[in-house]
Amino acid sequence: MRNIRLLIQYDGAAYSGWQVQTADVTIQGLIEGCLKKITGDDNNVIAAGRTDAGVHALGQVACFKTSSKLPPVILKNALNALLPCDIRITETEEVCDSFHARFSAKRKSYIYIVSNERIVSPFLHRYVWRLPYGLDLTAMRESLTYLAGTHDFSAFRGSGCGAKTTVRTIIEATLQRFDSLEFMTLRMEGDFIKFRFEGDAFLRHMVRNMVGTIVEAGKSKIKPADIGRIIEGKDRRCAGPTAPAQGLFLERIIY
């Protein structure tokens, strides 16, 4: 059996996340269905991260085993011919048998985009969280410093998470402000905030829960130092709300 690695981009707005579900359309389900038509195999496509409903990916990595002798480039072209246009396979390659998309990963990075304006361009509303009021960015940046390092992130763990341990290491937690975003060679003016998180792994809804909590500091509903106490308390009820899915992008998997 050959081990094939896929690099995938997708707009998650129309899908119920990555993982196969009985009654809903998912990224994994569509890719496996297309591979069945191409190879005749019942392929189990394993992803580096199981993105939730509405979450997007710029660099999702997945792998599958197949008895097919089709070259990787033919598999890529065939998949893209069958998949919806909002899911694209950008790279395919045959890798060693020991490679595992999830367990071989060393680090992952996510970005989250906020629009800090009352009116959002119709071309961007699927990809940002609209927060049309003043935010204290200084407090938000200070709050992010408490997330860096190795901690028990139980307070930011979403319900239904099956992780065996809640200890994770956040290597980078940053915030940048932009006065525009580039889209299809066009410059969209506005007031945008980009969060970026890089870590060894993430719990279910962890990034969205961290963003929701940092925004509470931006609204002056909590103080930056409260983030440290929330982490120590390990109680999800003490953290902020879960940020909406549409602002979240799986950026990159590092091996």
Backbone torsions as a table, in degrees:
resi	resn	phi	psi	omega
1	MET	NA	137.0	177.8
2	ARG	-92.6	149.1	178.5
3	ASN	-109.1	117.6	-175.5
4	ILE	-111.8	128.6	176.5
5	ARG	-99.0	136.0	177.4
6	LEU	-115.6	139.1	166.9
7	LEU	-108.6	126.7	-167.2
8	ILE	-129.7	140.0	168.7
9	GLN	-118.2	141.9	175.1
10	TYR	-155.5	149.1	170.1
11	ASP	-92.2	112.8	-172.6
12	GLY	-85.2	3.5	-172.7
13	ALA	-57.9	-35.7	-174.2
14	ALA	-92.4	2.6	-170.2
15	TYR	-122.9	156.8	179.7
16	SER	-91.7	44.7	176.9
17	GLY	88.8	-171.3	-179.3
18	TRP	-77.9	-52.6	-165.3
19	GLN	-69.5	139.6	178.7
20	VAL	-55.1	134.2	174.7
21	GLN	-131.1	151.6	-173.6
22	THR	-60.7	-47.5	-170.4
23	ALA	-108.3	-5.2	-173.5
24	ASP	-116.2	156.5	178.7
25	VAL	-84.8	125.4	-178.4
26	THR	-129.2	163.4	179.8
27	ILE	-63.8	-49.6	180.0
28	GLN	-58.2	-44.6	-178.8
29	GLY	-60.7	-41.9	179.9
30	LEU	-67.1	-44.2	-179.7
31	ILE	-64.6	-43.0	179.2
32	GLU	-64.2	-38.4	178.1
33	GLY	-63.8	-40.0	178.7
34	CYS	-68.9	-40.2	178.9
35	LEU	-64.1	-34.7	176.9
36	LYS	-60.0	-41.9	179.3
37	LYS	-68.1	-34.2	-175.1
38	ILE	-81.4	-45.6	-172.6
39	THR	-104.4	-21.1	-174.4
40	GLY	82.9	-4.9	-179.9
41	ASP	-89.1	152.8	168.0
42	ASP	-89.4	88.9	-174.1
43	ASN	-86.4	136.5	171.4
44	ASN	-99.7	106.9	-177.5
45	VAL	-90.9	116.8	-175.3
46	ILE	-103.0	126.0	-177.9
47	ALA	-100.9	157.6	176.5
48	ALA	-67.5	-33.2	-179.9
49	GLY	-145.0	134.8	-178.4
50	ARG	-89.6	86.0	-178.5
51	THR	-65.4	146.7	-177.9
52	ASP	-83.1	172.7	178.2
53	ALA	-54.3	130.7	176.3
54	GLY	85.6	-7.7	-179.1
55	VAL	-86.4	144.6	-175.9
56	HIS	-104.0	166.8	177.4
57	ALA	-139.1	131.2	173.2
58	LEU	-96.8	-26.0	-176.5
59	GLY	-151.1	52.8	175.1
60	GLN	-69.5	140.9	176.7
61	VAL	-118.1	136.0	178.2
62	ALA	-142.3	161.5	177.4
63	CYS	-143.5	158.3	177.0
64	PHE	-153.3	154.4	177.6
65	LYS	-98.9	139.8	-179.0
66	THR	-148.6	149.7	173.5
67	SER	-91.5	-4.9	-179.5
68	SER	-64.5	143.4	177.7
69	LYS	-99.8	10.0	178.9
70	LEU	-63.5	135.5	177.6
71	PRO	-62.5	151.4	-179.5
72	PRO	-53.2	-40.5	-178.6
73	VAL	-65.0	-34.3	177.2
74	ILE	-69.0	-40.0	176.3
75	LEU	-60.7	-42.9	179.1
76	LYS	-61.5	-49.2	-178.0
77	ASN	-64.3	-39.6	-179.8
78	ALA	-67.5	-41.8	178.1
79	LEU	-62.1	-46.0	-178.8
80	ASN	-66.4	-26.3	177.0
81	ALA	-72.5	-26.5	-176.4
82	LEU	-99.8	-30.0	-176.0
83	LEU	-75.2	155.0	172.6
84	PRO	-60.2	156.6	-175.8
85	CYS	-67.9	-14.7	178.4
86	ASP	-90.6	9.6	171.1
87	ILE	-131.0	122.1	-179.0
88	ARG	-129.6	135.3	171.3
89	ILE	-91.4	113.9	-175.4
90	THR	-94.8	-23.4	177.6
91	GLU	-146.4	147.6	169.9
92	THR	-138.8	142.4	174.4
93	GLU	-157.0	150.8	174.3
94	GLU	-83.4	131.3	-176.7
95	VAL	-123.7	171.0	-178.9
96	CYS	-64.6	156.3	-175.4
97	ASP	-61.6	-27.9	-176.4
98	SER	-79.6	-11.8	-178.6
99	PHE	-67.4	132.1	177.1
100	HIS	-131.2	123.8	-174.4
101	ALA	-55.3	-37.9	-177.4
102	ARG	-89.3	-53.0	-171.3
103	PHE	-77.9	-19.6	177.3
104	SER	-84.4	-11.7	-177.9
105	ALA	-69.3	137.0	177.5
106	LYS	-95.5	-39.7	-179.2
107	ARG	-148.0	158.7	175.7
108	LYS	-134.9	151.1	175.2
109	SER	-131.1	142.4	177.0
110	TYR	-126.3	148.6	169.1
111	ILE	-121.7	153.4	178.6
112	TYR	-136.7	130.3	-175.6
113	ILE	-110.8	130.1	176.1
114	VAL	-116.1	137.4	170.4
115	SER	-103.6	116.9	-176.7
116	ASN	-95.6	48.7	-178.7
117	GLU	-136.9	161.0	179.4
118	ARG	-73.8	-36.9	-178.4
119	ILE	-113.2	128.3	178.9
120	VAL	-111.6	137.0	177.8
121	SER	-55.0	139.7	177.8
122	PRO	-62.4	-16.7	179.2
123	PHE	-86.3	-7.9	-177.1
124	LEU	-118.9	-12.6	-170.2
125	HIS	-62.6	-22.7	178.7
126	ARG	-77.8	-6.5	-170.3
127	TYR	-127.6	8.4	-179.1
128	VAL	-138.7	158.5	171.0
129	TRP	-100.2	118.5	-178.4
130	ARG	-83.1	119.6	176.5
131	LEU	-126.0	89.7	-170.0
132	PRO	-86.2	51.7	176.7
133	TYR	-154.1	167.3	-175.3
134	GLY	-63.5	139.7	177.5
135	LEU	-128.9	139.0	178.0
136	ASP	-86.7	96.5	-176.8
137	LEU	-68.7	-29.3	177.1
138	THR	-63.0	-44.8	178.3
139	ALA	-65.6	-37.3	-179.9
140	MET	-66.2	-42.7	178.2
141	ARG	-64.2	-40.5	177.9
142	GLU	-64.7	-39.3	179.6
143	SER	-61.4	-38.1	-178.4
144	LEU	-62.5	-28.1	-178.1
145	THR	-64.5	-27.2	-179.6
146	TYR	-73.3	-18.3	-178.6
147	LEU	-83.7	-24.3	-177.5
148	ALA	-66.8	144.6	179.2
149	GLY	107.5	-172.2	-179.4
150	THR	-98.4	121.1	-177.5
151	HIS	-143.2	164.5	165.6
152	ASP	-85.1	113.6	-175.2
153	PHE	-97.8	33.3	179.3
154	SER	-55.4	-34.3	-177.7
155	ALA	-67.3	-15.8	-178.9
156	PHE	-115.5	18.3	-178.2
157	ARG	-91.8	127.0	179.0
158	GLY	-76.5	155.2	178.0
159	SER	-64.4	146.5	-179.0
160	GLY	85.0	3.3	179.3
161	CYS	-71.5	129.3	-177.7
162	GLY	-103.0	14.0	-178.1
163	ALA	-63.1	141.1	-178.6
164	LYS	-75.4	-27.4	176.8
165	THR	-134.5	148.5	179.4
166	THR	-103.4	7.7	177.6
167	VAL	-83.3	126.2	179.6
168	ARG	-138.8	158.7	176.9
169	THR	-115.3	120.1	175.1
170	ILE	-96.6	115.7	-178.1
171	ILE	-83.8	-35.7	-177.7
172	GLU	-144.5	133.4	174.2
173	ALA	-140.1	104.2	-172.5
174	THR	-131.3	165.8	179.0
175	LEU	-139.1	134.6	175.0
176	GLN	-131.4	146.5	176.9
177	ARG	-108.8	137.9	-179.5
178	PHE	-129.8	147.3	176.9
179	ASP	-98.8	5.4	176.4
180	SER	-165.0	161.3	171.3
181	LEU	-128.3	143.1	176.7
182	GLU	-87.5	132.9	-179.1
183	PHE	-145.8	114.9	178.5
184	MET	53.2	45.7	-179.2
185	THR	69.5	2.2	179.2
186	LEU	-100.4	150.5	179.3
187	ARG	-101.3	112.5	178.8
188	MET	-92.9	109.8	-179.3
189	GLU	-73.3	149.2	178.2
190	GLY	166.1	-166.2	179.6
191	ASP	-125.2	102.8	-172.4
192	PHE	-119.5	145.2	176.3
193	ILE	-120.9	127.8	177.8
194	LYS	-114.8	118.8	171.0
195	PHE	-90.2	145.7	172.7
196	ARG	-136.3	130.0	179.2
197	PHE	-126.1	130.2	173.8
198	GLU	-125.6	132.7	-178.3
199	GLY	-156.2	174.4	-179.7
200	ASP	-72.7	-28.2	177.4
201	ALA	-172.5	166.0	-178.3
202	PHE	-135.6	145.2	175.8
203	LEU	-80.6	166.9	178.0
204	ARG	-60.3	129.8	179.6
205	HIS	64.1	8.7	-174.1
206	MET	-60.1	-47.1	-178.7
207	VAL	-64.7	-45.7	-179.8
208	ARG	-63.9	-35.4	178.0
209	ASN	-71.8	-35.8	176.2
210	MET	-66.5	-44.8	179.0
211	VAL	-60.8	-45.8	179.3
212	GLY	-59.2	-35.6	-179.6
213	THR	-75.7	-41.1	177.9
214	ILE	-62.9	-36.8	177.2
215	VAL	-63.3	-34.4	175.6
216	GLU	-60.6	-35.9	174.8
217	ALA	-68.2	-36.5	177.3
218	GLY	-65.1	-28.3	177.3
219	LYS	-86.8	-0.6	-177.3
220	SER	66.7	22.8	176.1
221	LYS	-82.1	-24.5	172.2
222	ILE	-136.3	164.9	177.4
223	LYS	-97.6	154.0	178.6
224	PRO	-52.1	-41.5	-179.0
225	ALA	-63.9	-19.8	178.1
226	ASP	-65.0	-25.0	179.7
227	ILE	-60.7	-42.9	177.4
228	GLY	-61.2	-40.8	179.6
229	ARG	-69.7	-34.9	177.5
230	ILE	-63.9	-43.1	177.9
231	ILE	-61.1	-46.6	-178.4
232	GLU	-64.5	-32.6	-178.2
233	GLY	-73.8	-24.5	176.1
234	LYS	58.6	28.4	-176.1
235	ASP	-118.2	114.2	-178.5
236	ARG	-57.5	-31.6	-177.2
237	ARG	-66.0	-19.6	-178.5
238	CYS	-88.5	-14.8	179.2
239	ALA	-86.5	176.6	-177.2
240	GLY	-79.9	-178.1	-179.6
241	PRO	-70.4	163.5	176.9
242	THR	-79.6	121.8	177.8
243	ALA	-65.0	149.7	-179.5
244	PRO	-60.0	153.0	-175.0
245	ALA	-68.2	-32.2	-166.5
246	GLN	-67.0	-17.8	179.5
247	GLY	-85.7	-4.8	-171.5
248	LEU	-98.9	134.1	177.4
249	PHE	-128.7	128.7	166.3
250	LEU	-74.1	113.5	-172.4
251	GLU	-85.8	-51.8	-170.1
252	ARG	-159.0	146.9	172.1
253	ILE	-113.1	128.5	-179.2
254	ILE	-109.2	130.6	-179.1
255	TYR	-114.4	NA	NA
